[in-house]
Amino acid sequence: MVIQSNMSSKAIVEAWESTAPIFVKFNVPLTYKTLESAIESEILPSLLVELNAAVGSSTETCVEGG
């Protein structure tokens, strides 16, 4: 599964505990708001890259729909 902007930081950390320090690094609070609505759009791409790298996921490793 690829971590996407329509997911919440709280749900991501619940699924992948190892991502918690990345949210701290980017100063993103753990909430149920989607990432795209909770953080500035300028940092969102970098955050998503780091989160997906931390969980070993990318668009190359996943197929659409699961």
C-alpha positions in Angstrom: 0.0 0.0 0.0 1.2 3.5 -0.9 0.8 6.2 1.7 -1.2 9.0 0.0 -2.3 12.5 0.8 -5.9 11.5 1.4 -4.8 9.5 4.5 -4.6 10.9 8.0 -1.4 11.1 10.0 -3.1 9.3 12.9 -4.2 6.4 10.7 -0.7 6.2 9.1 1.1 6.0 12.5 -1.5 3.4 13.7 -0.7 1.2 10.7 3.1 1.9 10.6 4.5 3.0 13.9 7.9 3.6 12.3 6.5 6.7 10.6 5.9 8.7 13.8 9.4 10.3 13.8 8.8 11.6 10.3 5.7 13.4 11.4 7.7 15.0 14.2 10.5 16.0 11.8 8.0 17.7 9.5 6.1 19.2 12.5 2.9 17.5 11.5 0.4 16.8 14.4 -1.2 13.4 14.6 -4.9 14.0 13.7 -7.6 12.4 11.7 -7.5 15.2 9.1 -6.2 14.1 5.8 -2.6 15.1 5.1 -3.7 17.3 2.2 -6.0 19.3 4.4 -3.7 19.4 7.5 -0.4 20.5 6.1 1.1 23.0 3.7 1.1 21.8 0.1 4.8 22.8 -0.3 6.0 20.1 2.1 3.4 17.4 1.2 5.5 15.8 -1.6 8.6 15.5 0.5 6.6 14.1 3.4 5.0 11.5 1.3 8.4 10.4 -0.2 9.9 10.0 3.3 6.8 8.2 4.6 6.7 5.7 1.8 10.5 5.2 1.9 10.2 4.4 5.6 7.6 1.7 5.0 9.2 0.4 1.8 6.4 1.3 -0.4 6.2 3.1 -3.8 4.0 3.2 -6.8 6.4 0.7 -8.4 5.8 -1.9 -5.7 2.0 -1.6 -5.6 -0.7 -2.2 -8.1 -3.8 0.0 -8.3 -6.7 -1.3 -6.2 -4.6 -3.2 -3.7 
